[in-house]
Amino acid sequence: MRAAGYPWEHQILVALPPSYGRTDQRYPVLWVTDGQFFFSAVTEVVTSCAGKHLPEMIVVAVGATPEADQTRNEIQSRRTFDYSPNEVRDFTGFGSELHRARSEAAEQRLKAEGKFGNDRMGGAPRFLAFIAEDVRGPLAREYRMADDHTLFGHSGAGSSEPTPPLQAQHLPALRLWQSEPCRRA
């Protein structure tokens, strides 16, 4: 699925809870960023913990498509754009000149090697709007989603502040992985 104004597609993956086909119940939704990395693991944790530490829920993962070239730094470049809240990477103060020089050198090296640079930033507001407006609507018409939505992300993907209607809960990866382990009965 391609968001308006984006030069690339995002892959959308959906996992339904085990009881989905046996009930008319509406389910909370866990939105997972970096779906290409975390969809399987998060789905396994949610399924294993369902009814014990978590309710059954629909898992929706948004991430890079399988065609994104990891060897050319394409996925990292996309992550940098999707999860950075503003277009400016620089900061002022102690170490800023060294940081700026190293960042510029790294960008030049990546581009000289034919790889994608990490210099495009500031896409987080549009990325979150893409999830909340472009993805959520069609999926809500297709699946029985409750009004309970949680955004899950790791590292940069866990630092973006969600906007309505994903604002109800925000679950950075560390909180989920540090919780009490869930075991299948």
C-alpha positions in Angstrom: 0.0 0.0 0.0 1.4 3.4 -0.9 0.7 6.5 1.1 0.1 9.8 -0.8 3.4 11.6 -1.3 5.6 8.5 -0.5 8.1 7.2 -3.0 7.7 3.6 -1.8 5.1 1.1 -0.7 4.5 -0.3 2.8 3.6 -3.9 3.4 0.6 -4.5 5.5 0.3 -7.8 7.3 -2.7 -8.9 9.5 -3.0 -11.7 12.0 -6.4 -12.6 13.5 -6.9 -14.0 16.9 -7.6 -17.8 17.2 -11.3 -17.3 18.1 -12.0 -14.8 15.3 -13.8 -17.3 13.1 -16.0 -18.6 16.0 -17.4 -15.3 17.3 -18.8 -12.0 16.3 -16.7 -10.2 18.9 -14.8 -7.0 18.1 -11.1 -7.2 19.0 -8.5 -4.7 20.1 -5.8 -3.9 17.6 -2.0 -4.0 18.1 -0.3 -1.9 15.4 3.3 -3.1 14.8 5.8 -0.9 13.1 8.8 -2.5 11.3 6.5 -5.3 10.3 9.1 -6.9 8.2 11.1 -7.6 11.3 8.6 -8.0 14.1 5.3 -9.4 12.7 6.0 -13.1 13.4 7.5 -12.6 16.8 4.8 -10.2 18.0 2.1 -12.4 16.7 3.6 -15.4 18.5 3.8 -13.4 21.8 0.2 -12.1 21.5 -1.2 -15.5 20.7 0.8 -17.2 23.5 -0.3 -14.6 26.0 -4.0 -14.3 24.9 -6.3 -14.9 27.8 -3.4 -14.9 30.3 -1.7 -11.5 30.3 -3.2 -10.0 27.1 -6.7 -10.1 25.5 -7.0 -11.7 22.2 -6.3 -9.1 19.5 -5.8 -8.4 15.9 -2.2 -7.7 15.0 -1.5 -5.3 12.1 2.1 -4.9 11.0 3.3 -2.0 8.7 6.7 -2.2 7.3 9.0 -2.4 4.3 8.0 -4.6 1.4 10.0 -7.8 0.7 11.5 -6.0 -2.4 13.2 -3.4 -0.2 16.9 -3.9 -0.6 18.5 -4.5 2.8 22.0 -4.7 1.2 21.7 -1.2 -0.1 20.6 0.3 3.2 17.1 0.9 1.8 15.2 -0.4 4.8 17.2 1.8 7.2 16.7 4.8 5.0 13.0 4.2 5.0 13.0 3.8 8.8 14.9 7.0 9.3 12.3 8.9 7.2 9.2 7.1 8.6 10.1 7.4 12.3 11.9 10.8 12.5 9.6 13.5 13.8 11.2 16.5 12.1 13.4 17.2 9.1 16.4 18.4 11.1 18.9 15.9 12.4 21.4 18.4 13.8 21.6 19.6 17.4 23.6 22.4 19.0 26.0 22.2 21.9 28.7 19.9 23.0 29.7 17.4 20.3 27.4 18.8 17.6 30.2 19.7 15.1 31.8 16.3 15.4 28.3 14.6 15.0 27.5 16.7 12.0 30.9 16.0 10.3 30.5 12.2 10.9 26.9 12.1 9.7 27.9 13.9 6.5 30.8 11.6 5.9 28.6 8.6 6.5 26.0 9.8 4.0 28.7 10.5 1.4 30.2 7.0 1.9 26.7 5.3 1.6 26.0 7.2 -1.6 29.4 6.5 -3.1 28.8 2.8 -2.4 25.4 3.0 -4.3 23.4 2.7 -1.1 20.5 4.7 0.1 21.4 7.5 2.4 19.7 8.3 5.7 19.4 12.0 5.0 15.6 12.1 4.3 13.9 12.8 7.6 10.7 14.2 9.0 8.2 11.6 7.9 6.8 10.5 11.3 3.7 12.7 11.2 2.7 11.5 7.7 3.6 7.9 8.6 1.3 8.0 11.6 -1.4 9.6 9.6 -1.0 6.9 7.0 -1.6 4.2 9.6 -4.5 6.0 11.3 -6.3 7.3 8.1 -5.2 5.3 5.1 -4.7 1.8 6.5 -7.0 1.7 9.5 -10.2 2.7 7.6 -10.1 -0.1 5.0 -9.0 -2.7 7.5 -11.8 -1.7 10.0 -14.3 -2.3 7.2 -12.8 -5.7 6.5 -12.1 -6.9 10.1 -14.0 -6.5 13.4 -11.8 -4.0 15.1 -12.7 -2.6 18.5 -12.0 1.1 19.3 -9.0 -0.1 21.4 -5.7 0.5 19.5 -2.1 0.2 20.6 0.9 1.3 18.7 4.0 -0.9 19.2 7.5 0.0 18.0 11.1 -0.7 18.7 14.0 1.9 18.7 13.1 4.8 16.5 9.8 3.2 15.6 8.8 3.2 19.3 9.6 6.9 19.8 7.0 8.5 17.6 4.1 9.9 19.5 0.8 8.5 18.1 -2.0 10.7 17.1 -5.7 10.0 17.3 -7.2 7.4 16.8 -4.0 5.5 17.7 -3.4 7.7 20.7 -5.2 5.6 23.3 -2.2 3.5 24.1 1.5 3.6 23.1 3.6 0.5 23.8 7.3 0.8 23.1 8.9 -2.6 22.5 10.9 -2.6 25.7 7.7 -2.7 27.9 6.3 -5.7 26.0 9.5 -7.7 26.1 10.2 -6.9 29.8 6.8 -8.1 30.9 6.3 -11.5 32.6 6.9 -14.3 30.2 3.9 -16.0 28.7 3.9 -19.7 28.2 1.4 -21.9 26.4 -0.7 -24.0 28.7 
